[in-house]
């Protein structure tokens, strides 16, 4: 039995934990005896490719076969382990480094020459790292680390190598994405793999075109195709067409010959073939006699075909052609004629191209079907994964945004950009990860230039057009470029066509709008234009735009601003800067708005009117307030206030004071707030503005509501404001007032009035055409509906709010809406939807740099994910947040983290952790969080505790308190605990299951509803009655519920089973629950078994009682 526990069930080799034990033993023994110990770290290359493309069953078969073969090679005294995944280790006691190298070479040679998989047609290669005690290290940890590092060196330097000795790492001069596993191409690789597999096994040949724009990763995908072909034991031939070669005679035929002779070392014996090779590759033959021969198609084509078929022999041949778009129609005709000679279905073809129509036309005569795979740029998350892999740290959202903006998700440009950072010392290698400079976004032009496209191949006219477009914009119209450069439209289109063919630009609207294929290309081209020339082009563009309103309307204000500023026409830029300020504020990009305001002051400070200057400073104060920089905001607002008072700008003074009132309310500056409100009311009376009076009185009502806690007084103030402005129908103010009234009535538990107020607020918000007000009120209304347990209508309100904030781009509200929806869907048992919403909330909070909010959403995300598994990992993450909350004194985070951890450790049955957490709960400050946590705690105690009498009294007391407070949700939660207690103890408790089920279902507490049904099936008397009900909810089960459901289904079967059958079935369940570390499931398994008459009639009852006794504790009794 002990032997089984120590072994990996798939391969039969000892597992990782036992490896660590044996390493310690062997090192200790070696130290005593003064003997060496060698360690081999063996990593299977490309194993993930086998898993991804042929499935995990085939992958498992390969691992089993590999383990069997490995065991047959090593000595009995050698200790063999599966370290993890596709990694294996061998401890070689009393073996010198020279002997270890020989053993590694033997293992590598024999295992790489075996066939793997069900058909034995898969090949592998091995990367092996060797370390030795005491030469490389004197501790087990360091010895393992050294061998692991050396196997990684093998992978990074081409794979398939044995690495040992003192490796000296050279300075890293470049980064390459080709060293990483391919990301974001799973669908394409699966399709390619299927075609290759069919070709390998059945001879079903194919032609496949991989189509995509420049930089999208076509060459890399072709390389993966070649690797797959080799794994399937196909003959492979890689053919690459270069731009220079494309201009020479017979470029394709020459490329095929070059690949056969120089890369595959296929040396022809036939003199005729030698002559052809000599013609194309004169450098290959060292003959001193130069023979002048002429070549034409009729001579070359048969020879190339003969060489290909001779190279293939009896095997199937996969040909890959890179840059197929460079092939002319004549070249494609040559390829078609070669493929027509393939009578035995020996050749399949995969080709990359930026276009496909001419290839389809050229090859249509040789294939019934030519498939095309459209390769798209990588998605944001895929780029994030690439950066994480190559830099070995998680990129922050700002850096990720920058990379996406520069590269458009195209791997080629990601590669170039990373290397630009490396060359400029903005990215340097650290001990365990790369270190990124804080100024990564300031790449120097001289560094970026060498990474540019090869623009010197362009003719002067093309270069002029490209330079102009690079200065102009990321996209550009044919008509505008033609007008600016005094070209005809047809001439411009011809130049655009050539630039597009070379990958610089791409067509957006046929013949009308084009754009750069990638922002990075544009930036690099822009960088190499002399500064003086750039300024002239900007001036030329600005002048034309100033007289061309049609083109101006097509461009965004940012582009117009840049042209007027860089073209020396700064005063013309001011209207566009004002638009940029307005747009930035609307998008809540306040820091950007501040920079634009500062730019106006730099351009025209002394030309501004006083009112304009005051207004801009006020706007700056408002922006600073919105970024949370309250002290700086107050300073700016005080400067604006002094100017407004000095120049008697009363209306501006009132607006400034209202901004200050917001900050005073937020900072709880109560005295200053009241004095400020009185000043605003005086000014409003002087300028006869009911609107200003109303806004000031809103702050007075908030003062009563939030600081004096006098909700009634706040309501009276809101009613006074309504009376004041009832004739003016100021919908913006009315929407605020009724929204605040809704909150007041909710606090007073006057739910009907709260609902009415929110509905009036929504009416006014719609009429004032302010989506942000509307969304805020809908968010508050949805929250109120949830509080009064109108859960389904709350969900509908939040869904509508989500649609609105997305449509109107009200990004600052998005995380809040998503969080509310996530919690509702979690209660519904829709965990995937809940997790998806929380992941988005985390992403938005991170983008907006809301660190506290991000931490809160992460906590909720980990909590919801824990319903589905990963308990140990998620517990570690929640404990990290718990520690942060203790250090920062954030009680909300602390209490929510404890709540989720109680549930996780209940599932695991970790009594020590639960004891600590329950002591934390005793100190909770927030009544609501304590109630929610205690609902879980009482379930925990019902299952694990030995103190049942006091437990009943505690649960019943909490249930009565919830009923007195009309807290229906908590009442149902405590009633569920009480019903579980009743089932476990068999005590007489006045709880009716049917009424409880009806109550839970009525307010959509689906998770509680399922728990109740499962408890009844396992421990009650009417189990069969509820089975069908549960079947309707199977798709909403969390992991705990799935395990209990499995117990329930097995219980229904054991009534007619023999004792031996019962023991076997229970043993299976025990093993499963132990593997996933669920003492909770084990506990309820034994309790449910003891509830079965068939068990009670046998001696199994005592066995399961004893096992149950090991799963209860008195450690937690202190809580009741």
Order of alpha helices (4+ residues) and beta strands (2+ residues): alpha-alpha-beta-alpha-alpha-beta-beta-alpha-beta-alpha-beta-alpha-beta-alpha-beta-alpha-alpha-alpha-alpha-beta-alpha-beta-alpha-beta-alpha-alpha-alpha-beta-beta-alpha-alpha-beta-alpha-alpha-beta-beta-alpha-alpha-alpha-alpha-alpha-alpha-alpha-alpha-alpha-alpha-alpha-alpha-alpha-alpha-alpha-alpha-alpha-alpha-alpha-alpha-alpha-alpha-alpha-alpha-alpha-alpha-alpha-alpha-alpha-alpha-alpha-alpha-alpha
